[in-house]
Amino acid sequence: MLIKCTKKLLDTLDVKVAKDHQESPLFSWHANVVTVNHRKTVILLNDLNRYVIVLYGLKKKDLSNIDKLIFRAMIEIFEDECINEDIIDAYFQQAGEISFSTTDDRSSTSRLNRIADWVHQFHDLLIDDRIIQSPLSMRISRMLVSAGKGSQEYLVPVQQFHKNLEALFGEPIIKCNAVVLKVTLDLDDFDVWRRLIVPVNTTYTVLHNVLQKAFGWQDCHLHQFFVYRDQKPVNMSMINHPSFHREGYIPTLNIVSDEYAFDYPDELEMVWENGLKLSEIPFEHAKYTYDFGDNWQHYIEVERTIDDFDCNHPVFVDGSGDTPPEDVGSESGYKNFLYIMSDQEDEDHENFK
């Protein structure tokens, strides 16, 4: 594997530079170092498909082992892409040991600079306590980019990367563990639910985004998840507590979407969802609450698991019922909304419409 470094990166690293080293573009990457939030950040860009790897907050000891770190980052991110482990092993067997050289392509250097801008743009995906930035790398690798100078065509790097691997190894490359979820919006007089298949390496942040799309919400408010364990008789005295479960399951963890939530601690353990995967906090029963004013509660049940799911993204399977509009005022407000919408003579009909 060949890493073509900018002069700025080579000045940062203590590595031997290979002379006249040629490599297949699939196993060749351009690399640069930039500063993000006062931290050294290394960006790698594949020469064939423009896939991106981001390493963040590197210190001297990390830079001295950059070759091992690059291998570890690629393995982790490829696994998060749901690439079959056998394909990952075969890729690195063909890639061989890492060699370093200087950049030889101004276009790739320009692309690295553009990616640096995207790193700043998607800074909310950065995970402070991790060097390997999988969610950010995967997000940038899904950006539409020009196929080349003067070309009128565009490509998505991750899709191109998958095509390259399939062409090289001659078999489907996606295989992962997944769960089938039934998610029910807690409404007394309406039947609103969705069934989804979600890879277990999906982050809770992505699951939030999926639930927003599946239920038609507009992501205008805060949200949180609760994870549950053993079932006991329903404790009705806790009905107004945010973690209350209508089936009596006992809450074990509160997964929050905003760091400010830690300013208001509760007896229940609280963790931040940023970068946290379903595989790290698995569950059979969970609850997703959106909009703490209207308090839309979504009960999540794992119906079954799939060991060989062939998609690397969540999939909508089935569902029923319309979601109330944003800011309608909980279920009682929704009923009032429907009553007014059914009467064209009502003075509030046009406003509600």
N, C-alpha and C positions, 0 to 999 in steps of 0.2 A: 504494500500500500504506500502510496506517495502523497505526502503533505507538502504542497507548494506554498511557502510562507512569504508574506510581505517582508520587506526589510525591517519594518517596525516590529514585527513578531520575532524575526530572527535575532534582532538586537535584545529581545526580552528573554529568549531561550538560550540555553547552553547545549546546543546539539551540533552534531557533525552534519555538514551539508553534502549531499550526494552530487556528483558531477555527471551530467549527460544521462540521467536516469529517466527512462521512458516507462510509462505504465498505461494500461488500459484505462480509459476515462471513467469506467465504473468503479475502479479502485484508486482513483486519483481525486484529491480534494485541494481546493485553494483555501487558505486560512489567513486570518488577520486578527490583531488584538486591538480592542477599543476600550474606552473607559465608560462604564455605566454606573451611575450612583456612586462614583469615586471608587469603583471596583474594576479590576482587570477582567475583561470578558473576551474570550476567544470564540470566533465565529468560523465554522468550517462549511464549505460549499462544494457539493459534488460536481465534478467537471462534466459528467454526462447528463444528469437529470436535474441539477440545481437543488437537490435536497439539502436541508440546512441542519447543522448541529450547533447548539449554543452551550458554552461553558461559562459559568458566571462566578465572580468572586474568587478568582484564583490567587493563591499566595505563592511565595517563593518555593515552598516544598511541593506544591502542586505542579508548578512549571518545570521543576527538575524531573518530574515523572510524567511529562506530558504525553508520551507515547502510550503508557499504560492507561492513563486517564482517557485518552481518545478512544482506545479499544473499549473500555468499560462504558463510556458514554454511548457509543454506537450500539453495543449490545443491549443496554437498558432501553434506549429509544426505539430500536427495532422491535424489541419485545413489546413495548407499549403500542407499537403499530400493529400488533398481532401477527407478526411475521413468524411462520413456522420455525421452531428452534432448529430443525435439521437444515433449513435453508440458511439460517443465520450462521450455523457452524460451517456450512459449505462456502458461504461468502468469505469468511475470514480465512479459511484454508487456502482459497484461491488468492486472496489479497496478500497473504504473507506478512512478514515483519514490516514495520513502518520505517520509511526513509523520509528524510526532509530535503527539500530543494528550494530554490528561489522561485518566485512567481515569474511566469513567462507569457502572461495574457492580460493586457490592460482591461479587456472587457470583464474578466472575472474579478479584477480588483475593483472596478466600478460597481459591479454587482454586490461585492462584499460591503462597500460603503452604503449601498441602498439598504442592505439587510440590517446594517447598524442602525439606520433610521427606523426600521420596523421594530427592532429590539426596544428602542426608546418608545415607539408608539404603543407597543403591547406590554409596557412595563408592568401592568397589573398582573400579568401571568408569571412574573419572576417569583421564584421561591427563595427567600432570603437565606435559608440554612442549607441549601443544596447547590452543589456545583453543576451537576448535570440538569439542564433545564429542559426536561422532556415536553411539558405542555407548550412552552414557548416555541421550541424547535418544531413541534408538530403543527402549531398554528401558522408559523411563517412558511412552512413547507406546503401549506394549502393555499398560498397566495397565487393568484393568476399572474404569470410572468411571460414576457415576450420570448418566443422560441429562438430569437437571435437577431443580430443587427440587420436591419433592412427587411426582416420577416414580418408578414402581416398576420402570422399565426401566433397563438398563445398556448401555454401548457400549464398544468398544475404539477409541481415537482414531485409530490408524493405519488401521484398517479403514474407519472413517468418512471419513477423509481421502481414501482411494483411491476410495470411492464418490462423493465430491464431485467429484473430478477426472474420473472416468468420465462422470458426469452432465453436466459442463460441456463436455467435449471429445468425447463420444460415441464413444469407442474405448477398447480395453484400454490400460492405462497402464504395465504392467510389461513390461520388456524388458531382459535383461542377458546378459553373457557368463558361462558356467558350464563346469565340468569334470565329467566322469563319472569317479568314483574307484572302484577296486576295492581294498578294505581287507581284508587277510588276517591273522588272528591266527597268529603263528608257533608252531605246535604240530606235533611230529613225527608223532603218531599220530591226529590229529583234523583234520577239514576244516571250518574255521570262517572264514567270510568274509562281507562285506557289500558291496553296490554302491550308491553314493550319487551324486546330482547335487547339486553345491554351487556357488552363485554365486561368482565369483572375488573379489568385494568382501567375502566372508565373512572375519571375523577368525580368527586361529588359536585364540583363546579360544573362539569359537563353534564352530569345528571340533572342538575338544576336547569341548565339551558334546554335540555331535552324535554323536561316536564313543562317548561314555559311554552315550548312549541306545541307539544302534544295537547295541552289544555287551552291554548290560545291566549295565554297571558302576555302582557307587554313588558315584563321585567322592570316595572316602575317602582318596586318596593323591596324591602329587605326580605330575607328568607332564612330558614334554618331547618336542620334535620334532627330527628330524634331516633335513636336505635334502641331496640327493646330485647328483653330476654324472657324468662319464665312468665307463664300466665297465672294470675291469681284472680279471685273474685273482684269484680269492678268496685273500686273505691270511689263512690259518688262524691265524697267530700273533696276530692281532688279535681272535680270536673272543670273548674276554672283555671287549673294550672296548665301552662303551655304544653307540658309533657304528657298530659292525661291521654290514655289510650282506651277507646270505647270497649275493647275486648279484655281489658284488665292486664295487659302486658306491662311488665315493670321496665321503666326507662333506665338505661345504663350509660348513655352518652348523649350530649348535646353538641351537634356539629354546626358551628355558626359561620356566617358569611362575612362578618365584619369584625375587625379587631376591637372596635369600641365595645363589643358585647362583653369583653373581659373586664370592663369597668363595672359591670353589674353581676358579680359572681353569684352562683346558686349552689345548693348542696350537690346538684348533679354535675359530674365532670364535664368540662367544656373544652372543645378543641376547634381550631380554625380549619376550614375546609380546603384552604389553598394547597393544591397539589396532592391532597389525600385521595387515595383510590378505594373503590369498593372492595378490592382484594385485601387491603390493609385493615379496613373496618367492615368485615362481612356482616350480614344480618339475614334473618328470616322475616322479621317484622320491623318496619320503620315508619316514620311519619315525616312528611314534608309540609312545612307551614310557610305560606306566602302571604305577604301583606299583613303585618301585625295589627292593623286597624280593622279591616274586614275579616281577618283571621281565617283565610281559606286553608283548611287542613286536608291533606291528601294522604290516605292510608296506603302503605306500600307493602305488598306481600310477595314473597318469592314462591312462585308456583312450581318451578323445577329448574334444574341446571342443564346446561349443554356443554359437553366436553370438546366438541369439534365444530364450533360455530365458524362459518366461512366468511363472515363480515368483520371488518375492524371498526365498525361504528354501530351505534344503537339503531334499532329497526322498529318501526310502528307495525303492530300486528292486527289489532282489533280495538274497538272502542264503542262507546255509546254515550249520547247526551251532549247537550251544549253547555259550554262554560259561561257563567255569568260575566257581564261586562266588568272591566276594571272600575274600582271605586264606586260600586253600586250600593254599598252599605250592608255587607253580609247577606245571609239568606233572606232575612226579612226585607231588606232593601231590594233584593232580586225579585221577590214576589210582588212587591209594590211596582217595580219596573215593568214586569210582565202584565200586571193589571192595567197600568196606564197605556202600555203599548197596544193592548187589545181594544182600547177605546179611542178611536180617532177624534172623538168630540171632547176628550179630556183636555183641559187647558194646558197641561204639561206634556201632551203627547208629542208635539213637534220638538220641544226642547229635549225630551228623552230620546227621541229618534235621532 
